[in-house]
Amino acid sequence: MTETVAPPSSTTGASISDSSSWATEFRATFALAWPLVIAQLAQNMLHTTDVILLGWLGSTYLAAGTLASTFMMPFLVGGVGLVGAVAPLVAQARGSRDIKAVRRVVRQGCWAAIVMAALLVPLVLQIRPIFHALGQDPQATEMAYQFIQIAAWSLFPAFGIIAFRSLLSAYDATRAILVITVLGVLFNAAAAYVLIFGHFGFPRLELRGAAIATTLTNVFMLIAMVLYVVRHPRLKRFHVLVRFWKPDWPRFREIFRIGTPIGLTVVAEVGMFTAAALLMGRLGTDEVAAHAIALQCASIAFMVPLGLGVAATVRVGMAYGRGDAEGIRKAGWTSFAMGTAFMTLSCISFLTLGPHIVTVFLDPHLEANANSLTLAASFLIVAGVFQLVDGAQVVAAHSLRGLSDTKVPMVLAIVGYWMVGLPVAYVLGFIADWKGIGIWIGLAAGLAFVAVVLVTRFVLRERIGLLDKMRRPA
């Protein structure tokens, strides 16, 4: 890697000083966020590449791959969310200038990554009996199992990546994250193309080829991040791999204390989408394929506020670590404003260009794809409407994580997604017989509820005592 991290400039320097103007906060947030946003988009392209390539094989392969990846997603994001507790803890340690804590948190984050993967892989491999019990199509179930048998093992490197990404984000090395992620996208595209279709003398592995490419890509990205951290002059001083097996049980427990609610929060959201995909599976293969296309489009747009949310966690966490209440306010609202502005644009794009966007994923000239394309375009209309609340809830959740506030947001998310979103989806989709559109309206309702309550919680952060444990400036 030739990417370097510049020493703090006047923009990044604000990250460790007292809060100043809104313009300064905007510049600091933008400088931190833009590589993260592009990296999140690139990360999403890893899955998008597989969706497109499997779509070239046909809607049956796309549906099976979607069911497999959708089943695996709650396990993946749950572990990612838990290990993601490293980010606010490192940011707070940097804000309070506690270098030793940074080293220990990252090490224990790696421990947490290994433990979580070891616990979750055996569960992921149970996809076949679970899908049979849920009444999924037998052929699609068997094809999905072929993918999961291999892809499940990608959880080990995927969780490890998060521990090192958290360190890089907290120390403004977001361009390194961007470069490594883009290289990962290129690696995955090449490997998937060769292995799925059997080019250049390789066997045609179809779904298994996509799974192998996914696993190899995660291993490649983890190795690249580890090498960057241990070799870069600014980061190698943490010696995160020296005496790697030396325990620090208080910090290990702290990662699980803060990270478990984060993981469950994300699982609650992704689980709602997983349940929606399974409901779509009861409607038919065309509905599943259309759902996959619309969800992938929404996911691409979601990467921008998600990247801004990660930046908000770092900026809010650093302000919290140095005892700067005004810095917390400006960091949270700056990210919120930037995320809302972008999601307004994506909303307009989905509402006006939906029928054209969906043709990227399925060949519009094939008569067999006509129904899936029509359904996908209609789903995108609803996806466009909930863009604003989707961006609001993710930025608010990440801002609260910067304050180590994760337990109550977890409860609110579970209520919103599973007691509002999913019941509305079922009622409208099956009882009111709105089918796929009804399911998507339910998803929007769940996201809207969570957005309102989390933004309100951030507004009331001082009144409800979220800043009581903050170190006050001398």
C-alpha positions in Angstrom: 0.0 0.0 0.0 1.2 3.4 -0.9 -1.7 5.4 0.7 -0.5 7.7 3.4 -2.3 9.6 6.2 -1.5 13.2 6.3 -0.8 14.8 9.6 -3.8 16.7 11.0 -4.5 19.9 9.0 -6.6 22.8 10.1 -9.6 20.7 9.3 -8.7 17.5 11.0 -7.0 19.4 13.8 -10.4 20.5 14.9 -11.1 16.9 15.8 -9.0 17.1 18.9 -9.5 20.7 19.9 -12.5 22.5 21.3 -15.5 22.9 19.1 -15.6 26.0 16.9 -17.8 27.2 14.1 -20.4 25.2 12.1 -18.3 25.8 9.0 -15.3 24.2 10.7 -17.4 21.3 11.8 -18.7 20.8 8.3 -15.3 20.8 6.8 -14.0 18.4 9.4 -17.0 16.0 9.0 -16.7 16.2 5.2 -13.0 15.5 5.3 -13.6 12.4 7.5 -16.8 11.3 5.8 -16.2 11.5 2.0 -13.7 8.6 1.9 -16.0 6.6 4.2 -19.0 7.3 2.0 -17.2 6.2 -1.2 -15.8 3.2 0.7 -19.3 2.2 1.8 -20.5 2.5 -1.7 -17.6 0.4 -2.9 -18.3 -2.1 -0.1 -21.9 -2.3 -1.3 -20.6 -2.9 -4.8 -19.2 -6.2 -3.6 -22.7 -7.5 -3.2 -24.0 -5.6 -6.2 -21.5 -7.3 -8.4 -22.8 -10.7 -7.3 -26.4 -9.6 -7.8 -25.6 -8.4 -11.4 -23.6 -11.5 -12.3 -26.1 -13.9 -10.9 -28.9 -12.0 -12.7 -27.0 -12.7 -15.9 -27.4 -16.4 -15.1 -31.2 -15.9 -14.7 -33.9 -15.0 -12.2 -33.8 -18.4 -10.6 -30.1 -18.0 -9.7 -30.7 -14.4 -8.6 -33.6 -15.5 -6.3 -31.5 -18.3 -4.8 -28.5 -16.0 -4.2 -30.8 -13.4 -2.7 -32.4 -15.8 -0.3 -28.9 -17.1 0.8 -27.4 -13.7 1.3 -30.5 -12.4 3.0 -30.5 -15.3 5.4 -26.8 -14.7 6.2 -27.1 -10.9 6.5 -28.5 -10.7 10.1 -25.6 -12.9 11.3 -23.1 -10.8 9.4 -24.4 -7.4 10.5 -24.9 -8.6 14.0 -21.3 -9.4 14.4 -20.2 -6.3 12.5 -22.3 -4.2 14.9 -20.8 -5.8 18.0 -17.2 -5.4 16.8 -18.2 -1.9 15.6 -18.2 -0.9 19.3 -14.4 -0.5 18.8 -15.1 2.7 16.8 -16.7 4.9 19.5 -14.4 3.5 22.2 -11.3 4.3 20.2 -12.7 7.8 19.3 -13.4 8.5 23.0 -9.9 7.3 23.9 -8.4 9.6 21.2 -10.4 12.5 22.5 -9.1 12.0 26.0 -5.6 11.3 24.6 -5.4 7.8 26.2 -3.0 6.0 23.7 -2.8 2.8 25.8 -6.6 2.4 25.7 -6.6 2.6 21.9 -4.2 -0.3 21.7 -6.1 -2.4 24.1 -9.5 -1.7 22.6 -8.4 -2.7 19.1 -6.8 -5.9 20.4 -9.9 -6.9 22.3 -12.0 -6.0 19.2 -10.0 -8.6 17.3 -10.8 -11.1 20.1 -14.4 -10.3 19.8 -14.3 -10.8 16.1 -12.9 -14.3 16.4 -15.4 -15.2 19.2 -18.4 -14.0 17.3 -17.5 -15.7 14.0 -16.9 -19.0 15.8 -20.3 -18.8 17.4 -22.2 -17.7 14.3 -20.8 -19.9 11.5 -22.4 -23.1 12.8 -25.8 -21.2 13.0 -25.5 -19.9 9.4 -24.8 -23.4 8.1 -28.3 -24.5 9.3 -30.0 -22.7 6.4 -31.4 -25.8 4.8 -33.6 -27.1 7.7 -34.6 -23.5 8.5 -35.8 -22.8 5.0 -37.6 -26.1 4.8 -39.4 -25.2 8.0 -40.3 -21.8 6.6 -41.9 -23.3 3.5 -39.4 -21.9 1.0 -39.1 -23.4 -2.5 -37.1 -26.7 -2.4 -35.0 -25.9 -5.4 -34.2 -22.4 -4.3 -33.3 -23.7 -0.8 -30.9 -26.3 -2.2 -29.2 -23.7 -4.4 -29.0 -21.2 -1.5 -27.3 -23.9 0.6 -24.6 -24.4 -2.0 -23.8 -20.7 -1.5 -23.9 -20.7 2.3 -21.7 -23.7 2.7 -18.7 -21.6 1.5 -19.8 -18.0 2.2 -20.4 -18.7 5.9 -16.6 -18.8 6.5 -16.2 -15.2 5.3 -17.5 -14.1 8.7 -14.1 -14.5 10.3 -12.2 -12.0 8.0 -15.3 -9.8 7.7 -15.5 -9.2 11.5 -11.7 -8.7 11.7 -11.9 -6.0 9.0 -14.3 -4.0 11.3 -11.9 -3.9 14.2 -9.1 -2.4 12.0 -11.5 -0.1 10.1 -12.6 1.3 13.4 -9.0 2.3 14.3 -8.4 3.8 10.8 -11.7 5.8 11.0 -10.9 7.2 14.5 -7.5 8.4 13.3 -8.6 10.0 10.1 -7.1 7.3 7.9 -10.3 7.0 5.9 -8.6 7.3 2.5 -6.8 4.0 3.3 -10.1 2.4 3.9 -11.3 3.7 0.6 -8.3 2.4 -1.3 -8.5 -1.0 0.3 -12.2 -1.3 -0.3 -11.9 -0.3 -4.0 -9.2 -2.9 -4.5 -11.5 -5.4 -2.8 -14.3 -4.5 -5.3 -12.0 -5.1 -8.2 -10.7 -8.3 -6.8 -14.2 -9.6 -6.1 -15.5 -8.6 -9.6 -12.6 -10.4 -11.3 -12.8 -13.5 -9.1 -16.6 -13.7 -9.3 -16.7 -13.3 -13.1 -14.1 -16.0 -13.5 -15.5 -18.5 -11.0 -19.3 -18.0 -11.6 -19.0 -18.4 -15.4 -15.9 -20.6 -15.6 -13.6 -18.3 -17.7 -9.8 -18.6 -18.3 -9.8 -22.4 -17.7 -11.5 -22.3 -14.3 -14.6 -24.5 -13.7 -18.1 -23.0 -14.0 -19.1 -22.9 -10.3 -22.1 -20.6 -10.5 -23.4 -19.9 -6.9 -20.4 -21.6 -5.4 -18.1 -19.4 -7.4 -19.8 -16.3 -6.0 -19.4 -17.6 -2.5 -15.7 -18.4 -3.0 -15.1 -14.9 -4.5 -16.8 -13.3 -1.5 -14.7 -15.3 1.0 -11.4 -14.6 -0.8 -12.2 -10.9 -1.1 -12.7 -10.6 2.7 -9.5 -12.3 3.4 -7.7 -10.0 0.9 -9.1 -6.9 2.5 -8.3 -8.0 6.1 -4.7 -8.7 5.2 -4.4 -5.4 3.5 -5.7 -3.5 6.5 -3.5 -5.4 9.0 -0.4 -4.6 6.9 -1.4 -1.0 6.6 -1.8 -0.6 10.4 1.4 -2.4 11.4 3.5 -0.6 8.8 2.2 3.0 8.8 4.4 5.3 10.9 1.4 7.0 12.6 -0.4 3.7 13.4 2.3 1.2 14.1 3.0 2.9 17.4 -0.1 1.2 18.8 1.5 -2.3 18.4 -1.9 -3.9 18.1 -0.4 -7.3 17.3 2.3 -7.4 19.9 1.3 -9.8 22.7 -1.9 -10.3 20.8 -3.1 -13.1 23.1 -2.7 -11.0 26.3 -6.2 -10.5 27.7 -7.7 -7.3 28.8 -11.0 -8.6 30.3 -12.5 -5.2 31.3 -12.2 -3.8 27.8 -13.3 -7.2 26.3 -16.4 -7.0 28.4 -16.9 -3.3 27.5 -16.9 -4.1 23.8 -19.6 -6.7 24.4 -21.5 -4.4 26.7 -21.6 -1.6 24.2 -21.5 -3.7 21.0 -24.2 -6.2 21.8 -27.0 -3.6 21.7 -25.5 -2.2 18.5 -25.4 -5.6 16.9 -29.0 -6.4 18.0 -30.1 -3.0 16.7 -28.7 -3.7 13.3 -30.0 -7.3 13.4 -33.5 -5.9 14.2 -33.4 -3.8 11.1 -31.8 -6.3 8.8 -34.0 -9.0 10.3 -37.0 -7.0 9.2 -35.7 -7.0 5.6 -34.9 -10.7 5.9 -38.4 -11.5 7.0 -39.7 -9.3 4.2 -37.7 -11.3 1.7 -39.1 -14.5 3.1 -42.6 -13.1 2.8 -41.8 -12.3 -0.8 -40.7 -15.9 -1.2 -44.2 -17.0 -0.5 -45.5 -14.8 -3.3 -43.2 -16.2 -6.0 -39.8 -16.1 -7.6 -40.5 -12.9 -9.6 -41.4 -11.1 -6.4 -38.1 -12.2 -4.8 -36.0 -11.1 -7.8 -37.9 -7.8 -7.9 -37.4 -7.3 -4.1 -33.7 -8.0 -4.6 -33.3 -5.4 -7.2 -35.2 -2.7 -5.3 -33.5 -3.5 -2.1 -30.1 -3.3 -3.8 -30.9 0.1 -5.2 -32.0 1.3 -1.8 -28.9 -0.2 -0.2 -26.6 1.7 -2.6 -28.3 5.0 -1.6 -28.2 4.0 2.0 -24.4 3.8 1.9 -24.0 7.6 1.9 -25.8 8.3 5.2 -24.2 5.2 6.6 -20.8 6.6 5.8 -21.8 9.9 7.3 -23.1 8.0 10.3 -19.7 6.4 10.9 -18.2 9.8 10.7 -20.8 11.1 13.2 -19.8 8.3 15.6 -16.1 9.3 15.4 -16.8 13.1 15.7 -19.4 12.8 18.5 -17.2 10.2 20.3 -14.1 12.5 20.2 -16.1 15.5 21.5 -17.5 13.3 24.2 -14.1 12.1 25.1 -12.8 15.6 25.6 -15.9 16.8 27.4 -17.2 19.1 24.7 -21.0 19.3 24.8 -21.2 21.9 22.0 -18.9 19.8 19.8 -21.3 16.9 20.3 -24.2 19.1 19.2 -22.5 20.4 16.1 -21.1 17.0 15.1 -24.4 15.2 15.3 -26.5 17.9 13.5 -23.9 18.4 10.8 -23.9 14.8 9.8 -27.7 14.7 10.0 -28.1 17.7 7.6 -25.6 16.2 5.1 -27.4 12.8 5.2 -30.8 14.3 4.8 -29.7 16.4 1.8 -28.4 13.4 0.0 -31.4 11.2 0.7 -33.6 13.9 -0.8 -31.8 13.6 -4.1 -31.9 9.8 -4.0 -35.7 10.0 -3.3 -36.2 12.1 -6.4 -34.1 9.8 -8.5 -36.1 6.7 -7.4 -39.4 8.4 -8.1 -38.4 9.6 -11.5 -35.9 7.1 -12.9 -37.1 3.8 -11.3 -38.1 2.0 -14.5 -34.7 2.8 -16.1 -32.7 1.9 -13.0 -34.0 -1.6 -12.6 -33.0 -2.6 -16.2 -29.3 -2.6 -15.0 -30.0 -5.8 -13.1 -32.2 -7.8 -15.5 -32.3 -7.9 -19.3 -35.4 -6.0 -20.4 -35.4 -7.7 -23.7 -36.2 -11.1 -22.2 -39.9 -11.8 -21.8 -39.3 -13.9 -18.7 -38.0 -10.8 -16.9 -40.9 -8.6 -17.7 -42.9 -9.2 -14.5 -39.9 -8.9 -12.2 -38.9 -5.6 -13.8 -42.4 -4.2 -13.4 -42.6 -5.2 -9.8 -39.1 -3.8 -9.1 -40.0 -0.4 -10.5 -43.1 -0.3 -8.3 -41.1 -1.3 -5.2 -38.6 1.5 -6.0 -41.4 4.1 -5.7 -42.0 3.1 -2.0 -38.2 2.9 -1.5 -37.9 6.4 -2.7 -40.4 7.7 -0.2 -38.6 6.1 2.8 -35.2 7.4 1.8 -35.5 10.4 4.0 -36.4 8.4 7.2 -33.9 5.7 6.4 -31.0 8.3 6.3 -32.3 10.0 9.4 -32.4 6.9 11.6 -28.9 5.7 10.7 -27.2 9.0 11.4 -29.1 9.4 14.6 -28.2 5.9 15.7 -24.6 6.5 15.0 -24.5 9.8 16.8 -25.9 8.1 19.9 -23.3 5.4 19.6 -20.6 8.1 19.9 -22.1 8.8 23.4 -22.0 5.0 24.2 -25.8 5.1 24.2 -26.8 1.7 22.7 -29.2 -0.1 25.0 -32.3 2.1 24.7 -31.8 2.6 20.9 -31.7 -1.2 20.6 -35.1 -1.5 22.4 -36.6 1.3 20.2 -35.3 -0.3 17.1 -36.7 -3.7 18.0 -40.1 -2.1 18.7 -40.0 -0.1 15.5 -38.9 -2.9 13.1 -40.7 -5.9 14.6 -43.8 -4.4 16.3 -44.5 -1.7 13.7 -42.8 -2.5 10.4 -43.2 -6.2 10.1 -46.9 -6.4 11.2 -47.8 -3.6 8.9 -46.0 -5.4 6.1 -47.9 -8.6 6.7 -51.3 -7.0 7.1 -50.9 -4.9 3.9 -49.2 -7.6 1.9 -51.4 -10.6 2.7 -54.6 -9.5 4.5 -55.2 -6.4 2.5 -53.7 -8.3 -0.5 -51.4 -5.5 -1.6 -48.7 -8.1 -2.0 -45.2 -6.8 -2.6 -46.2 -3.1 -2.4 -47.8 -3.7 1.0 -44.7 -5.4 2.3 -42.5 -2.4 1.2 -44.9 0.1 2.8 -44.5 -1.9 6.0 -40.7 -1.6 5.8 -41.2 2.2 5.3 -43.4 2.4 8.4 -40.8 0.7 10.6 -38.0 2.9 9.4 -40.1 6.0 10.0 -40.9 5.1 13.6 -37.3 4.4 14.4 -36.2 7.6 12.8 -38.6 9.8 14.8 -37.7 8.2 18.2 -33.9 8.2 17.7 -33.7 11.8 16.4 -35.9 12.8 19.4 -33.5 10.9 21.8 -30.5 12.8 20.4 -32.3 16.1 20.7 -33.0 15.3 24.4 -29.5 13.9 25.2 -28.7 16.3 28.0 -32.2 16.2 29.6 -32.2 12.4 29.8 -28.6 12.2 31.2 -26.6 10.9 28.2 -23.9 13.4 29.0 -23.7 12.9 32.8 -20.7 10.6 32.6 -18.8 12.8 30.1 -15.4 14.1 31.3 -15.9 17.8 31.9 -13.1 20.2 30.7 -10.9 21.6 33.4 
